[in-house]
C-alpha cells in the first residue's frame, strides 16, 4: 500500500467523523429551532425529542446508503 492510499484512507475517516458531528449539531439546532430548548410545554419538548430521534435515524440511514 503506498503513502497516497494511506493518507486518503485517514482523511476519509476523519471527514466522515466531522461530517457526522456537523449533521448531529444541525439536527439538534433545528430541533431546538435555534433556541435553548427549555421553551414550550412538556408535550412540545417530547415531540421535538421524537423528531430529533427520527432525523438522526434518517441521517444514519442516508449515510449507510451512501456507502453502496
Residue pairs with C-beta under 8 A, 6 or more apart in sequence:
16 63
20 63
23 59
24 56
24 59
27 52
27 55
27 56
27 59
28 52
30 55
31 37
31 48
31 49
31 51
31 52
31 55
32 48
37 45
37 48
40 48
